[in-house]
């Protein structure tokens, strides 16, 4: 696997703010923290700028750029976060014109899926005017390609035939999200008055709802579930480490497989937990 062969580098990963939310620090962004964990596992050094809920986020970005020698930056973004992501990209390029700026996340994944079907060509061109490399789909392996000097302009991990597209087995053995890179205590989501953290036990939804931009993206359509053991282990470790009893499942639909759901609830039975999820 070529992505394990490059030398150690320092990467700055950035979570842009979500000003459209009433509380920008309810749920931490787990996707970019999973990417961070994959980079660390491969021997790289990761800085993470968590700008969720930060109103003066450009000031924070500029302060970092003025004191950092980092030359590789990765930004995640949903579509509503794109104005903030674009502003961050412009600032990085202004201060460090030789830096490599990578965009990943839900927005670029949806745009890439649309352009494969003949649409969104202008959207792709616009993204390339702002960013050097686009990562579509699963970022955990793809980022190790995107940080290489000879990376293609689009690293497409939204193709089930690609080795970058994660299998359920791989999802079960990947390192947990690098929550040590964020101030976990600054997030304040609660379930029935109890402090809670978010977790993802499976990805994907098989349905084709017309309002959903993910319906044409394989990584959003194909259901891939972690093992019950992997999910339960992470939850119980988080309970011990952070002293929380509440957990919000950010699965697209937690009850897609009722047998799996019953098995997971059985594995967590008796641990005094408060659980919530989308069904």
ABEGO torsion letter per residue (X at the ends): XAAAABBBBBBBBBBBBBAABABAAABBBAAAAAAAAAAAAAGBBBBBBBABGBAAAAAAAAAAAAABABABBBBBBBAAAAAAAAAAAAAAAAABAABBBBBBEAAAAAAAAAAAAGBGAAAAAAAAAABABBBBEBAAAAAAAAABAABBABBBAABAABAABBBAAAAAABBBBBAAABBAAABABBBGGBBBBBBBABBEBABABAABAAAABAAAABBBBBBAAAAAAAAAAAAAAAGBABBBBABABAAABAAAAAAAAAAABGAGBBBBBBX
